Amino acid sequence: MTLAKIIIAEGLVKRFGSVTAVSNFFSVEAGRIYCSVGPNGAGKTTTLRIVVGLLKPEAGRALIEGYDIQRDRVEDLRRVGYVPNYPNPQLPNTA
């Protein structure tokens, strides 16, 4: 049985100055649970921020159920939720 791919990230690249934070591609199939694991600075959060449209990649694209976050943001966001640890990445939680 082939499961539909509901999230597709193709050739995502994100740089911060001379540092390449993201350089990857992946897909998520319907009905599956996925986990992003890696050391601090590996690009996990940056990748998620690209997928939900909070950051724009230098290259590549992210699709959710076929909708491109850069072109169809409203339709894309109807299909995904994102709750960050810190709502403002510039202000760490001090509680």
C-alpha positions as CSV (number, residue, x, y, z in Angstrom):
1,M,0.0,0.0,0.0
2,T,1.4,3.4,-1.0
3,L,0.6,6.3,1.4
4,A,0.1,9.8,0.1
5,K,2.8,12.2,0.8
6,I,1.2,15.1,2.7
7,I,4.4,17.2,3.3
8,I,7.1,17.4,0.7
9,A,10.3,19.5,1.1
10,E,12.3,19.6,-2.1
11,G,15.9,20.9,-2.1
12,L,15.4,23.3,0.8
13,V,18.4,25.6,1.4
14,K,18.6,28.3,4.1
15,R,21.7,30.3,5.0
16,F,22.5,32.7,7.7
17,G,25.5,34.6,6.5
18,S,28.2,32.1,5.7
19,V,26.4,29.3,7.6
20,T,24.2,26.9,5.7
21,A,21.5,26.0,8.3
22,V,19.4,23.8,6.1
23,S,20.2,21.8,3.0
24,N,17.8,18.9,2.7
25,F,14.8,17.3,1.3
26,F,12.2,14.9,2.8
27,S,8.6,13.8,2.7
28,V,6.0,12.9,5.3
29,E,3.4,10.2,4.5
30,A,-0.2,10.4,5.7
31,G,-0.8,8.3,8.8
32,R,2.8,8.2,9.9
33,I,4.5,9.8,12.8
34,Y,7.9,11.5,12.2
35,C,10.5,12.9,14.5
36,S,13.3,15.3,13.6
37,V,16.4,14.4,15.7
38,G,19.8,16.1,15.7
39,P,22.2,18.2,17.7
40,N,21.6,21.9,18.4
41,G,22.2,23.9,15.3
42,A,21.4,21.0,12.9
43,G,18.6,22.9,11.2
44,K,15.5,21.2,12.7
45,T,13.7,24.3,13.8
46,T,14.8,26.3,10.8
47,T,13.3,23.5,8.5
48,L,10.0,23.6,10.4
49,R,9.9,27.4,10.2
50,I,10.4,27.1,6.4
51,V,7.6,24.5,6.1
52,V,5.1,26.7,7.9
53,G,6.1,29.9,6.1
54,L,7.9,31.8,8.9
55,L,11.2,31.7,6.9
56,K,11.8,31.9,3.2
57,P,14.3,29.5,1.8
58,E,17.1,30.6,-0.6
59,A,16.3,27.6,-2.7
60,G,13.7,24.7,-2.8
61,R,10.1,24.6,-1.8
62,A,7.8,23.1,0.8
63,L,4.4,21.7,0.0
64,I,1.6,20.6,2.3
65,E,-1.0,18.5,0.5
66,G,0.2,20.0,-2.7
67,Y,0.1,23.6,-1.7
68,D,3.3,25.6,-1.9
69,I,3.9,27.7,1.2
70,Q,5.4,30.5,-0.8
71,R,2.6,30.7,-3.4
72,D,-0.5,29.4,-1.5
73,R,0.1,30.4,2.1
74,V,-3.5,30.6,3.2
75,E,-4.4,27.2,1.8
76,D,-1.1,25.7,3.2
77,L,-1.8,27.1,6.7
78,R,-5.3,25.6,6.8
79,R,-3.5,22.3,6.8
80,V,-0.8,22.7,9.4
81,G,-0.3,24.0,13.0
82,Y,2.9,25.1,14.6
83,V,3.4,25.8,18.3
84,P,7.0,27.0,19.0
85,N,8.7,26.7,22.4
86,Y,9.4,30.4,22.3
87,P,6.9,32.5,20.4
88,N,9.6,35.2,19.7
89,P,12.9,33.5,18.8
90,Q,14.8,36.6,19.9
91,L,13.5,36.3,23.5
92,P,14.2,33.0,25.3
93,N,11.8,31.9,28.0
94,T,13.1,33.1,31.4
95,A,10.3,31.6,33.5
